[in-house]
Amino acid sequence: MSTSGANPYTSNIPPWPVFLRELEMRGYQAQAQLVRQHLPNFLWPENFLK
């Protein structure tokens, strides 16, 4: 929530590590693997969300 009068940018897209974890929890293993192939290792949930 913003108190500014301007229209600030807000995103409904989660950070990559959170999105990847959610894909895996929902059973989208193939899609999660595809994301992992193109995502740097430091953004993988097991490396990022310690």
mmCIF entry with sequence, helices, sheets and N, C-alpha, C, O atoms, coordinates in Angstrom:
data_MODEL
# 
_entry.id   MODEL 
# 
_entity.id                         1 
_entity.type                       polymer 
_entity.pdbx_number_of_molecules   1 
# 
_entity_poly.entity_id                      1 
_entity_poly.type                           'polypeptide(L)' 
_entity_poly.nstd_linkage                   no 
_entity_poly.nstd_monomer                   no 
_entity_poly.pdbx_seq_one_letter_code       MSTSGANPYTSNIPPWPVFLRELEMRGYQAQAQLVRQHLPNFLWPENFLK 
_entity_poly.pdbx_seq_one_letter_code_can   MSTSGANPYTSNIPPWPVFLRELEMRGYQAQAQLVRQHLPNFLWPENFLK 
_entity_poly.pdbx_strand_id                 A 
# 
loop_
_entity_poly_seq.entity_id 
_entity_poly_seq.num 
_entity_poly_seq.mon_id 
_entity_poly_seq.hetero 
1 1  MET n 
1 2  SER n 
1 3  THR n 
1 4  SER n 
1 5  GLY n 
1 6  ALA n 
1 7  ASN n 
1 8  PRO n 
1 9  TYR n 
1 10 THR n 
1 11 SER n 
1 12 ASN n 
1 13 ILE n 
1 14 PRO n 
1 15 PRO n 
1 16 TRP n 
1 17 PRO n 
1 18 VAL n 
1 19 PHE n 
1 20 LEU n 
1 21 ARG n 
1 22 GLU n 
1 23 LEU n 
1 24 GLU n 
1 25 MET n 
1 26 ARG n 
1 27 GLY n 
1 28 TYR n 
1 29 GLN n 
1 30 ALA n 
1 31 GLN n 
1 32 ALA n 
1 33 GLN n 
1 34 LEU n 
1 35 VAL n 
1 36 ARG n 
1 37 GLN n 
1 38 HIS n 
1 39 LEU n 
1 40 PRO n 
1 41 ASN n 
1 42 PHE n 
1 43 LEU n 
1 44 TRP n 
1 45 PRO n 
1 46 GLU n 
1 47 ASN n 
1 48 PHE n 
1 49 LEU n 
1 50 LYS n 
# 
_struct_asym.id          A 
_struct_asym.entity_id   1 
# 
loop_
_struct_conf.conf_type_id 
_struct_conf.id 
_struct_conf.pdbx_PDB_helix_id 
_struct_conf.beg_label_comp_id 
_struct_conf.beg_label_asym_id 
_struct_conf.beg_label_seq_id 
_struct_conf.pdbx_beg_PDB_ins_code 
_struct_conf.end_label_comp_id 
_struct_conf.end_label_asym_id 
_struct_conf.end_label_seq_id 
_struct_conf.pdbx_end_PDB_ins_code 
_struct_conf.beg_auth_comp_id 
_struct_conf.beg_auth_asym_id 
_struct_conf.beg_auth_seq_id 
_struct_conf.end_auth_comp_id 
_struct_conf.end_auth_asym_id 
_struct_conf.end_auth_seq_id 
_struct_conf.pdbx_PDB_helix_class 
_struct_conf.details 
_struct_conf.pdbx_PDB_helix_length 
HELX_P HELX_P1 AA1 TRP A 16 ? MET A 25 ? TRP A 16 MET A 25 1 ? 10 
HELX_P HELX_P2 AA2 GLN A 29 ? HIS A 38 ? GLN A 29 HIS A 38 1 ? 10 
HELX_P HELX_P3 AA3 ASN A 41 ? LEU A 43 ? ASN A 41 LEU A 43 5 ? 3  
HELX_P HELX_P4 AA4 PRO A 45 ? PHE A 48 ? PRO A 45 PHE A 48 1 ? 4  
# 
_struct_conf_type.id          HELX_P 
_struct_conf_type.criteria    ? 
_struct_conf_type.reference   ? 
# 
loop_
_atom_site.group_PDB 
_atom_site.id 
_atom_site.type_symbol 
_atom_site.label_atom_id 
_atom_site.label_alt_id 
_atom_site.label_comp_id 
_atom_site.label_asym_id 
_atom_site.label_entity_id 
_atom_site.label_seq_id 
_atom_site.pdbx_PDB_ins_code 
_atom_site.Cartn_x 
_atom_site.Cartn_y 
_atom_site.Cartn_z 
_atom_site.occupancy 
_atom_site.B_iso_or_equiv 
_atom_site.pdbx_formal_charge 
_atom_site.auth_seq_id 
_atom_site.auth_comp_id 
_atom_site.auth_asym_id 
_atom_site.auth_atom_id 
_atom_site.pdbx_PDB_model_num 
ATOM 1   N N  . MET A 1 1  ? 0.841  -1.160  0.000   1.00 0.00 ? 1  MET A N  1 
ATOM 2   C CA . MET A 1 1  ? 0.000  0.000   0.000   1.00 0.00 ? 1  MET A CA 1 
ATOM 3   C C  . MET A 1 1  ? 0.895  1.233   0.000   1.00 0.00 ? 1  MET A C  1 
ATOM 4   O O  . MET A 1 1  ? 1.868  1.309   0.749   1.00 0.00 ? 1  MET A O  1 
ATOM 5   N N  . SER A 1 2  ? 0.559  2.175   -0.831  1.00 0.00 ? 2  SER A N  1 
ATOM 6   C CA . SER A 1 2  ? 1.369  3.377   -0.955  1.00 0.00 ? 2  SER A CA 1 
ATOM 7   C C  . SER A 1 2  ? 0.567  4.587   -0.519  1.00 0.00 ? 2  SER A C  1 
ATOM 8   O O  . SER A 1 2  ? -0.643 4.658   -0.736  1.00 0.00 ? 2  SER A O  1 
ATOM 9   N N  . THR A 1 3  ? 1.250  5.535   0.096   1.00 0.00 ? 3  THR A N  1 
ATOM 10  C CA . THR A 1 3  ? 0.600  6.779   0.490   1.00 0.00 ? 3  THR A CA 1 
ATOM 11  C C  . THR A 1 3  ? 0.879  7.878   -0.517  1.00 0.00 ? 3  THR A C  1 
ATOM 12  O O  . THR A 1 3  ? 0.435  9.013   -0.342  1.00 0.00 ? 3  THR A O  1 
ATOM 13  N N  . SER A 1 4  ? 1.609  7.551   -1.567  1.00 0.00 ? 4  SER A N  1 
ATOM 14  C CA . SER A 1 4  ? 1.932  8.565   -2.573  1.00 0.00 ? 4  SER A CA 1 
ATOM 15  C C  . SER A 1 4  ? 0.713  8.817   -3.448  1.00 0.00 ? 4  SER A C  1 
ATOM 16  O O  . SER A 1 4  ? -0.140 7.946   -3.622  1.00 0.00 ? 4  SER A O  1 
ATOM 17  N N  . GLY A 1 5  ? 0.651  10.018  -3.989  1.00 0.00 ? 5  GLY A N  1 
ATOM 18  C CA . GLY A 1 5  ? -0.459 10.369  -4.853  1.00 0.00 ? 5  GLY A CA 1 
ATOM 19  C C  . GLY A 1 5  ? -0.307 9.810   -6.259  1.00 0.00 ? 5  GLY A C  1 
ATOM 20  O O  . GLY A 1 5  ? -1.280 9.709   -7.006  1.00 0.00 ? 5  GLY A O  1 
ATOM 21  N N  . ALA A 1 6  ? 0.909  9.453   -6.611  1.00 0.00 ? 6  ALA A N  1 
ATOM 22  C CA . ALA A 1 6  ? 1.163  8.921   -7.950  1.00 0.00 ? 6  ALA A CA 1 
ATOM 23  C C  . ALA A 1 6  ? 0.705  7.465   -8.030  1.00 0.00 ? 6  ALA A C  1 
ATOM 24  O O  . ALA A 1 6  ? 0.377  6.850   -7.016  1.00 0.00 ? 6  ALA A O  1 
ATOM 25  N N  . ASN A 1 7  ? 0.687  6.935   -9.223  1.00 0.00 ? 7  ASN A N  1 
ATOM 26  C CA . ASN A 1 7  ? 0.333  5.540   -9.441  1.00 0.00 ? 7  ASN A CA 1 
ATOM 27  C C  . ASN A 1 7  ? 1.608  4.706   -9.437  1.00 0.00 ? 7  ASN A C  1 
ATOM 28  O O  . ASN A 1 7  ? 2.227  4.558   -10.491 1.00 0.00 ? 7  ASN A O  1 
ATOM 29  N N  . PRO A 1 8  ? 2.026  4.162   -8.312  1.00 0.00 ? 8  PRO A N  1 
ATOM 30  C CA . PRO A 1 8  ? 3.277  3.407   -8.276  1.00 0.00 ? 8  PRO A CA 1 
ATOM 31  C C  . PRO A 1 8  ? 3.123  2.053   -8.967  1.00 0.00 ? 8  PRO A C  1 
ATOM 32  O O  . PRO A 1 8  ? 2.034  1.481   -9.019  1.00 0.00 ? 8  PRO A O  1 
ATOM 33  N N  . TYR A 1 9  ? 4.232  1.563   -9.490  1.00 0.00 ? 9  TYR A N  1 
ATOM 34  C CA . TYR A 1 9  ? 4.231  0.255   -10.135 1.00 0.00 ? 9  TYR A CA 1 
ATOM 35  C C  . TYR A 1 9  ? 4.062  -0.836  -9.082  1.00 0.00 ? 9  TYR A C  1 
ATOM 36  O O  . TYR A 1 9  ? 4.743  -0.819  -8.056  1.00 0.00 ? 9  TYR A O  1 
ATOM 37  N N  . THR A 1 10 ? 3.179  -1.761  -9.324  1.00 0.00 ? 10 THR A N  1 
ATOM 38  C CA . THR A 1 10 ? 3.031  -2.925  -8.468  1.00 0.00 ? 10 THR A CA 1 
ATOM 39  C C  . THR A 1 10 ? 2.979  -4.156  -9.366  1.00 0.00 ? 10 THR A C  1 
ATOM 40  O O  . THR A 1 10 ? 2.416  -4.117  -10.460 1.00 0.00 ? 10 THR A O  1 
ATOM 41  N N  . SER A 1 11 ? 3.561  -5.227  -8.899  1.00 0.00 ? 11 SER A N  1 
ATOM 42  C CA . SER A 1 11 ? 3.624  -6.442  -9.684  1.00 0.00 ? 11 SER A CA 1 
ATOM 43  C C  . SER A 1 11 ? 2.889  -7.566  -8.973  1.00 0.00 ? 11 SER A C  1 
ATOM 44  O O  . SER A 1 11 ? 2.934  -7.672  -7.747  1.00 0.00 ? 11 SER A O  1 
ATOM 45  N N  . ASN A 1 12 ? 2.217  -8.398  -9.744  1.00 0.00 ? 12 ASN A N  1 
ATOM 46  C CA . ASN A 1 12 ? 1.568  -9.570  -9.159  1.00 0.00 ? 12 ASN A CA 1 
ATOM 47  C C  . ASN A 1 12 ? 2.364  -10.833 -9.491  1.00 0.00 ? 12 ASN A C  1 
ATOM 48  O O  . ASN A 1 12 ? 1.882  -11.947 -9.281  1.00 0.00 ? 12 ASN A O  1 
ATOM 49  N N  . ILE A 1 13 ? 3.585  -10.657 -10.010 1.00 0.00 ? 13 ILE A N  1 
ATOM 50  C CA . ILE A 1 13 ? 4.441  -11.783 -10.358 1.00 0.00 ? 13 ILE A CA 1 
ATOM 51  C C  . ILE A 1 13 ? 5.412  -12.026 -9.199  1.00 0.00 ? 13 ILE A C  1 
ATOM 52  O O  . ILE A 1 13 ? 6.122  -11.106 -8.794  1.00 0.00 ? 13 ILE A O  1 
ATOM 53  N N  . PRO A 1 14 ? 5.454  -13.247 -8.661  1.00 0.00 ? 14 PRO A N  1 
ATOM 54  C CA . PRO A 1 14 ? 6.350  -13.511 -7.535  1.00 0.00 ? 14 PRO A CA 1 
ATOM 55  C C  . PRO A 1 14 ? 7.808  -13.565 -7.985  1.00 0.00 ? 14 PRO A C  1 
ATOM 56  O O  . PRO A 1 14 ? 8.083  -13.734 -9.173  1.00 0.00 ? 14 PRO A O  1 
ATOM 57  N N  . PRO A 1 15 ? 8.738  -13.423 -7.050  1.00 0.00 ? 15 PRO A N  1 
ATOM 58  C CA . PRO A 1 15 ? 10.156 -13.603 -7.388  1.00 0.00 ? 15 PRO A CA 1 
ATOM 59  C C  . PRO A 1 15 ? 10.386 -15.019 -7.924  1.00 0.00 ? 15 PRO A C  1 
ATOM 60  O O  . PRO A 1 15 ? 9.653  -15.942 -7.568  1.00 0.00 ? 15 PRO A O  1 
ATOM 61  N N  . TRP A 1 16 ? 11.397 -15.193 -8.773  1.00 0.00 ? 16 TRP A N  1 
ATOM 62  C CA . TRP A 1 16 ? 11.651 -16.487 -9.400  1.00 0.00 ? 16 TRP A CA 1 
ATOM 63  C C  . TRP A 1 16 ? 11.750 -17.643 -8.409  1.00 0.00 ? 16 TRP A C  1 
ATOM 64  O O  . TRP A 1 16 ? 11.144 -18.687 -8.652  1.00 0.00 ? 16 TRP A O  1 
ATOM 65  N N  . PRO A 1 17 ? 12.488 -17.507 -7.300  1.00 0.00 ? 17 PRO A N  1 
ATOM 66  C CA . PRO A 1 17 ? 12.574 -18.652 -6.374  1.00 0.00 ? 17 PRO A CA 1 
ATOM 67  C C  . PRO A 1 17 ? 11.214 -19.071 -5.809  1.00 0.00 ? 17 PRO A C  1 
ATOM 68  O O  . PRO A 1 17 ? 10.941 -20.261 -5.651  1.00 0.00 ? 17 PRO A O  1 
ATOM 69  N N  . VAL A 1 18 ? 10.380 -18.106 -5.512  1.00 0.00 ? 18 VAL A N  1 
ATOM 70  C CA . VAL A 1 18 ? 9.041  -18.402 -4.979  1.00 0.00 ? 18 VAL A CA 1 
ATOM 71  C C  . VAL A 1 18 ? 8.187  -19.060 -6.061  1.00 0.00 ? 18 VAL A C  1 
ATOM 72  O O  . VAL A 1 18 ? 7.477  -20.028 -5.789  1.00 0.00 ? 18 VAL A O  1 
ATOM 73  N N  . PHE A 1 19 ? 8.253  -18.542 -7.270  1.00 0.00 ? 19 PHE A N  1 
ATOM 74  C CA . PHE A 1 19 ? 7.490  -19.103 -8.384  1.00 0.00 ? 19 PHE A CA 1 
ATOM 75  C C  . PHE A 1 19 ? 7.914  -20.537 -8.671  1.00 0.00 ? 19 PHE A C  1 
ATOM 76  O O  . PHE A 1 19 ? 7.073  -21.407 -8.900  1.00 0.00 ? 19 PHE A O  1 
ATOM 77  N N  . LEU A 1 20 ? 9.220  -20.780 -8.658  1.00 0.00 ? 20 LEU A N  1 
ATOM 78  C CA . LEU A 1 20 ? 9.738  -22.118 -8.926  1.00 0.00 ? 20 LEU A CA 1 
ATOM 79  C C  . LEU A 1 20 ? 9.275  -23.110 -7.856  1.00 0.00 ? 20 LEU A C  1 
ATOM 80  O O  . LEU A 1 20 ? 8.875  -24.229 -8.178  1.00 0.00 ? 20 LEU A O  1 
ATOM 81  N N  . ARG A 1 21 ? 9.328  -22.708 -6.607  1.00 0.00 ? 21 ARG A N  1 
ATOM 82  C CA . ARG A 1 21 ? 8.866  -23.580 -5.521  1.00 0.00 ? 21 ARG A CA 1 
ATOM 83  C C  . ARG A 1 21 ? 7.375  -23.888 -5.679  1.00 0.00 ? 21 ARG A C  1 
ATOM 84  O O  . ARG A 1 21 ? 6.938  -25.015 -5.448  1.00 0.00 ? 21 ARG A O  1 
ATOM 85  N N  . GLU A 1 22 ? 6.613  -22.890 -6.069  1.00 0.00 ? 22 GLU A N  1 
ATOM 86  C CA . GLU A 1 22 ? 5.166  -23.079 -6.244  1.00 0.00 ? 22 GLU A CA 1 
ATOM 87  C C  . GLU A 1 22 ? 4.876  -24.029 -7.407  1.00 0.00 ? 22 GLU A C  1 
ATOM 88  O O  . GLU A 1 22 ? 3.984  -24.871 -7.305  1.00 0.00 ? 22 GLU A O  1 
ATOM 89  N N  . LEU A 1 23 ? 5.611  -23.907 -8.502  1.00 0.00 ? 23 LEU A N  1 
ATOM 90  C CA . LEU A 1 23 ? 5.438  -24.847 -9.615  1.00 0.00 ? 23 LEU A CA 1 
ATOM 91  C C  . LEU A 1 23 ? 5.652  -26.279 -9.147  1.00 0.00 ? 23 LEU A C  1 
ATOM 92  O O  . LEU A 1 23 ? 4.856  -27.167 -9.454  1.00 0.00 ? 23 LEU A O  1 
ATOM 93  N N  . GLU A 1 24 ? 6.729  -26.500 -8.402  1.00 0.00 ? 24 GLU A N  1 
ATOM 94  C CA . GLU A 1 24 ? 7.045  -27.852 -7.933  1.00 0.00 ? 24 GLU A CA 1 
ATOM 95  C C  . GLU A 1 24 ? 5.996  -28.369 -6.952  1.00 0.00 ? 24 GLU A C  1 
ATOM 96  O O  . GLU A 1 24 ? 5.632  -29.544 -6.998  1.00 0.00 ? 24 GLU A O  1 
ATOM 97  N N  . MET A 1 25 ? 5.513  -27.510 -6.073  1.00 0.00 ? 25 MET A N  1 
ATOM 98  C CA . MET A 1 25 ? 4.489  -27.931 -5.109  1.00 0.00 ? 25 MET A CA 1 
ATOM 99  C C  . MET A 1 25 ? 3.185  -28.319 -5.807  1.00 0.00 ? 25 MET A C  1 
ATOM 100 O O  . MET A 1 25 ? 2.463  -29.199 -5.338  1.00 0.00 ? 25 MET A O  1 
ATOM 101 N N  . ARG A 1 26 ? 2.887  -27.665 -6.923  1.00 0.00 ? 26 ARG A N  1 
ATOM 102 C CA . ARG A 1 26 ? 1.643  -27.941 -7.650  1.00 0.00 ? 26 ARG A CA 1 
ATOM 103 C C  . ARG A 1 26 ? 1.776  -29.075 -8.660  1.00 0.00 ? 26 ARG A C  1 
ATOM 104 O O  . ARG A 1 26 ? 0.815  -29.410 -9.352  1.00 0.00 ? 26 ARG A O  1 
ATOM 105 N N  . GLY A 1 27 ? 2.971  -29.666 -8.746  1.00 0.00 ? 27 GLY A N  1 
ATOM 106 C CA . GLY A 1 27 ? 3.156  -30.821 -9.612  1.00 0.00 ? 27 GLY A CA 1 
ATOM 107 C C  . GLY A 1 27 ? 3.583  -30.509 -11.034 1.00 0.00 ? 27 GLY A C  1 
ATOM 108 O O  . GLY A 1 27 ? 3.558  -31.394 -11.889 1.00 0.00 ? 27 GLY A O  1 
ATOM 109 N N  . TYR A 1 28 ? 3.970  -29.284 -11.307 1.00 0.00 ? 28 TYR A N  1 
ATOM 110 C CA . TYR A 1 28 ? 4.425  -28.900 -12.640 1.00 0.00 ? 28 TYR A CA 1 
ATOM 111 C C  . TYR A 1 28 ? 5.935  -29.126 -12.751 1.00 0.00 ? 28 TYR A C  1 
ATOM 112 O O  . TYR A 1 28 ? 6.711  -28.179 -12.881 1.00 0.00 ? 28 TYR A O  1 
ATOM 113 N N  . GLN A 1 29 ? 6.326  -30.382 -12.696 1.00 0.00 ? 29 GLN A N  1 
ATOM 114 C CA . GLN A 1 29 ? 7.749  -30.730 -12.672 1.00 0.00 ? 29 GLN A CA 1 
ATOM 115 C C  . GLN A 1 29 ? 8.457  -30.376 -13.975 1.00 0.00 ? 29 GLN A C  1 
ATOM 116 O O  . GLN A 1 29 ? 9.573  -29.858 -13.945 1.00 0.00 ? 29 GLN A O  1 
ATOM 117 N N  . ALA A 1 30 ? 7.833  -30.643 -15.110 1.00 0.00 ? 30 ALA A N  1 
ATOM 118 C CA . ALA A 1 30 ? 8.461  -30.342 -16.405 1.00 0.00 ? 30 ALA A CA 1 
ATOM 119 C C  . ALA A 1 30 ? 8.668  -28.834 -16.568 1.00 0.00 ? 30 ALA A C  1 
ATOM 120 O O  . ALA A 1 30 ? 9.710  -28.394 -17.054 1.00 0.00 ? 30 ALA A O  1 
ATOM 121 N N  . GLN A 1 31 ? 7.680  -28.056 -16.163 1.00 0.00 ? 31 GLN A N  1 
ATOM 122 C CA . GLN A 1 31 ? 7.789  -26.605 -16.273 1.00 0.00 ? 31 GLN A CA 1 
ATOM 123 C C  . GLN A 1 31 ? 8.846  -26.064 -15.307 1.00 0.00 ? 31 GLN A C  1 
ATOM 124 O O  . GLN A 1 31 ? 9.596  -25.149 -15.645 1.00 0.00 ? 31 GLN A O  1 
ATOM 125 N N  . ALA A 1 32 ? 8.897  -26.636 -14.106 1.00 0.00 ? 32 ALA A N  1 
ATOM 126 C CA . ALA A 1 32 ? 9.905  -26.220 -13.131 1.00 0.00 ? 32 ALA A CA 1 
ATOM 127 C C  . ALA A 1 32 ? 11.304 -26.536 -13.643 1.00 0.00 ? 32 ALA A C  1 
ATOM 128 O O  . ALA A 1 32 ? 12.228 -25.743 -13.461 1.00 0.00 ? 32 ALA A O  1 
ATOM 129 N N  . GLN A 1 33 ? 11.460 -27.681 -14.278 1.00 0.00 ? 33 GLN A N  1 
ATOM 130 C CA . GLN A 1 33 ? 12.767 -28.057 -14.829 1.00 0.00 ? 33 GLN A CA 1 
ATOM 131 C C  . GLN A 1 33 ? 13.174 -27.108 -15.952 1.00 0.00 ? 33 GLN A C  1 
ATOM 132 O O  . GLN A 1 33 ? 14.346 -26.749 -16.066 1.00 0.00 ? 33 GLN A O  1 
ATOM 133 N N  . LEU A 1 34 ? 12.221 -26.703 -16.776 1.00 0.00 ? 34 LEU A N  1 
ATOM 134 C CA . LEU A 1 34 ? 12.506 -25.761 -17.849 1.00 0.00 ? 34 LEU A CA 1 
ATOM 135 C C  . LEU A 1 34 ? 12.978 -24.421 -17.272 1.00 0.00 ? 34 LEU A C  1 
ATOM 136 O O  . LEU A 1 34 ? 13.938 -23.834 -17.770 1.00 0.00 ? 34 LEU A O  1 
ATOM 137 N N  . VAL A 1 35 ? 12.312 -23.943 -16.236 1.00 0.00 ? 35 VAL A N  1 
ATOM 138 C CA . VAL A 1 35 ? 12.717 -22.693 -15.599 1.00 0.00 ? 35 VAL A CA 1 
ATOM 139 C C  . VAL A 1 35 ? 14.121 -22.838 -15.020 1.00 0.00 ? 35 VAL A C  1 
ATOM 140 O O  . VAL A 1 35 ? 14.954 -21.946 -15.180 1.00 0.00 ? 35 VAL A O  1 
ATOM 141 N N  . ARG A 1 36 ? 14.386 -23.960 -14.347 1.00 0.00 ? 36 ARG A N  1 
ATOM 142 C CA . ARG A 1 36 ? 15.714 -24.188 -13.751 1.00 0.00 ? 36 ARG A CA 1 
ATOM 143 C C  . ARG A 1 36 ? 16.825 -24.165 -14.801 1.00 0.00 ? 36 ARG A C  1 
ATOM 144 O O  . ARG A 1 36 ? 17.934 -23.714 -14.517 1.00 0.00 ? 36 ARG A O  1 
ATOM 145 N N  . GLN A 1 37 ? 16.535 -24.647 -16.013 1.00 0.00 ? 37 GLN A N  1 
ATOM 146 C CA . GLN A 1 37 ? 17.540 -24.659 -17.079 1.00 0.00 ? 37 GLN A CA 1 
ATOM 147 C C  . GLN A 1 37 ? 17.983 -23.255 -17.472 1.00 0.00 ? 37 GLN A C  1 
ATOM 148 O O  . GLN A 1 37 ? 19.106 -23.065 -17.938 1.00 0.00 ? 37 GLN A O  1 
ATOM 149 N N  . HIS A 1 38 ? 17.114 -22.283 -17.288 1.00 0.00 ? 38 HIS A N  1 
ATOM 150 C CA . HIS A 1 38 ? 17.395 -20.918 -17.734 1.00 0.00 ? 38 HIS A CA 1 
ATOM 151 C C  . HIS A 1 38 ? 17.609 -19.939 -16.581 1.00 0.00 ? 38 HIS A C  1 
ATOM 152 O O  . HIS A 1 38 ? 17.841 -18.751 -16.810 1.00 0.00 ? 38 HIS A O  1 
ATOM 153 N N  . LEU A 1 39 ? 17.533 -20.422 -15.367 1.00 0.00 ? 39 LEU A N  1 
ATOM 154 C CA . LEU A 1 39 ? 17.677 -19.570 -14.190 1.00 0.00 ? 39 LEU A CA 1 
ATOM 155 C C  . LEU A 1 39 ? 19.044 -19.804 -13.560 1.00 0.00 ? 39 LEU A C  1 
ATOM 156 O O  . LEU A 1 39 ? 19.449 -20.957 -13.405 1.00 0.00 ? 39 LEU A O  1 
ATOM 157 N N  . PRO A 1 40 ? 19.769 -18.750 -13.193 1.00 0.00 ? 40 PRO A N  1 
ATOM 158 C CA . PRO A 1 40 ? 21.056 -18.957 -12.524 1.00 0.00 ? 40 PRO A CA 1 
ATOM 159 C C  . PRO A 1 40 ? 20.878 -19.725 -11.214 1.00 0.00 ? 40 PRO A C  1 
ATOM 160 O O  . PRO A 1 40 ? 19.865 -19.571 -10.531 1.00 0.00 ? 40 PRO A O  1 
ATOM 161 N N  . ASN A 1 41 ? 21.846 -20.534 -10.877 1.00 0.00 ? 41 ASN A N  1 
ATOM 162 C CA . ASN A 1 41 ? 21.751 -21.382 -9.671  1.00 0.00 ? 41 ASN A CA 1 
ATOM 163 C C  . ASN A 1 41 ? 21.459 -20.598 -8.401  1.00 0.00 ? 41 ASN A C  1 
ATOM 164 O O  . ASN A 1 41 ? 20.764 -21.099 -7.517  1.00 0.00 ? 41 ASN A O  1 
ATOM 165 N N  . PHE A 1 42 ? 21.972 -19.386 -8.293  1.00 0.00 ? 42 PHE A N  1 
ATOM 166 C CA . PHE A 1 42 ? 21.754 -18.634 -7.053  1.00 0.00 ? 42 PHE A CA 1 
ATOM 167 C C  . PHE A 1 42 ? 20.297 -18.231 -6.866  1.00 0.00 ? 42 PHE A C  1 
ATOM 168 O O  . PHE A 1 42 ? 19.912 -17.826 -5.770  1.00 0.00 ? 42 PHE A O  1 
ATOM 169 N N  . LEU A 1 43 ? 19.474 -18.334 -7.918  1.00 0.00 ? 43 LEU A N  1 
ATOM 170 C CA . LEU A 1 43 ? 18.047 -18.029 -7.795  1.00 0.00 ? 43 LEU A CA 1 
ATOM 171 C C  . LEU A 1 43 ? 17.183 -19.266 -7.589  1.00 0.00 ? 43 LEU A C  1 
ATOM 172 O O  . LEU A 1 43 ? 15.961 -19.153 -7.490  1.00 0.00 ? 43 LEU A O  1 
ATOM 173 N N  . TRP A 1 44 ? 17.800 -20.447 -7.521  1.00 0.00 ? 44 TRP A N  1 
ATOM 174 C CA . TRP A 1 44 ? 17.028 -21.648 -7.210  1.00 0.00 ? 44 TRP A CA 1 
ATOM 175 C C  . TRP A 1 44 ? 16.582 -21.556 -5.752  1.00 0.00 ? 44 TRP A C  1 
ATOM 176 O O  . TRP A 1 44 ? 17.341 -21.068 -4.914  1.00 0.00 ? 44 TRP A O  1 
ATOM 177 N N  . PRO A 1 45 ? 15.366 -22.014 -5.429  1.00 0.00 ? 45 PRO A N  1 
ATOM 178 C CA . PRO A 1 45 ? 14.848 -21.880 -4.067  1.00 0.00 ? 45 PRO A CA 1 
ATOM 179 C C  . PRO A 1 45 ? 15.783 -22.448 -3.005  1.00 0.00 ? 45 PRO A C  1 
ATOM 180 O O  . PRO A 1 45 ? 15.950 -21.843 -1.945  1.00 0.00 ? 45 PRO A O  1 
ATOM 181 N N  . GLU A 1 46 ? 16.399 -23.608 -3.273  1.00 0.00 ? 46 GLU A N  1 
ATOM 182 C CA . GLU A 1 46 ? 17.246 -24.217 -2.260  1.00 0.00 ? 46 GLU A CA 1 
ATOM 183 C C  . GLU A 1 46 ? 18.521 -23.399 -2.009  1.00 0.00 ? 46 GLU A C  1 
ATOM 184 O O  . GLU A 1 46 ? 19.163 -23.571 -0.973  1.00 0.00 ? 46 GLU A O  1 
ATOM 185 N N  . ASN A 1 47 ? 18.891 -22.526 -2.927  1.00 0.00 ? 47 ASN A N  1 
ATOM 186 C CA . ASN A 1 47 ? 20.056 -21.665 -2.740  1.00 0.00 ? 47 ASN A CA 1 
ATOM 187 C C  . ASN A 1 47 ? 19.681 -20.265 -2.285  1.00 0.00 ? 47 ASN A C  1 
ATOM 188 O O  . ASN A 1 47 ? 20.457 -19.601 -1.598  1.00 0.00 ? 47 ASN A O  1 
ATOM 189 N N  . PHE A 1 48 ? 18.497 -19.818 -2.667  1.00 0.00 ? 48 PHE A N  1 
ATOM 190 C CA . PHE A 1 48 ? 18.062 -18.453 -2.403  1.00 0.00 ? 48 PHE A CA 1 
ATOM 191 C C  . PHE A 1 48 ? 17.302 -18.307 -1.098  1.00 0.00 ? 48 PHE A C  1 
ATOM 192 O O  . PHE A 1 48 ? 17.499 -17.334 -0.371  1.00 0.00 ? 48 PHE A O  1 
ATOM 193 N N  . LEU A 1 49 ? 16.437 -19.263 -0.793  1.00 0.00 ? 49 LEU A N  1 
ATOM 194 C CA . LEU A 1 49 ? 15.538 -19.167 0.366   1.00 0.00 ? 49 LEU A CA 1 
ATOM 195 C C  . LEU A 1 49 ? 16.066 -19.980 1.538   1.00 0.00 ? 49 LEU A C  1 
ATOM 196 O O  . LEU A 1 49 ? 15.419 -20.932 1.976   1.00 0.00 ? 49 LEU A O  1 
ATOM 197 N N  . LYS A 1 50 ? 17.211 -19.619 2.036   1.00 0.00 ? 50 LYS A N  1 
ATOM 198 C CA . LYS A 1 50 ? 17.795 -20.358 3.167   1.00 0.00 ? 50 LYS A CA 1 
ATOM 199 C C  . LYS A 1 50 ? 17.399 -19.739 4.462   1.00 0.00 ? 50 LYS A C  1 
ATOM 200 O O  . LYS A 1 50 ? 17.795 -20.221 5.523   1.00 0.00 ? 50 LYS A O  1 
# 
